[in-house]
Amino acid sequence: MSELRLLLDLWPLIVALVGVTVWLVRLESKSTNEPLKIRVRNLEEKVIKLNAQHEALDSEVMKRLTELGEAIARIEGALGVKRVNKK
């Protein structure tokens, strides 16, 4: 009977200890996940930046290829070379 009385007297303390333990475990998991979230955010920013650089380089390459095609066409025109379509 005394054990039951002791349990009835201490149940708020036991519930509070369980609650604090759960809270500390959740806090720990959040703190361990935070560096991962920061790394993911940094990688996403780098991907966006690299994608923009890739698009800029791609447009520059296309511009240069167009200029080269025009230059070759002018050279062919000056030399009187006719294109032969091979199939």
C-alpha positions, 0 to 999 in steps of 0.5 A: 500500500505504501508503494501505491501511495508513493506512486500516487504522490510522485506521478506528476514528477515522473510525468515531468521527467518523461516529458523533459527527456522527450523534449531533450531528445527532440532538441538533440535531433534538431541540433544534429540535423541543422548542419545538414540543412545548412549544407543542403542549402549551400549546395542548392545555392551552388547548383543555382549559381553553376546552372546560371554560369552554364547557361551563360557559357552555353549562350556564348558557345552558340554565339561563337558557333554562329559567328564561325558558321557565318565566317565559313560561309563567307570564305566558301563564298569568296572561294566559290566553293559549293556545298555538296550534301552527302546522304 
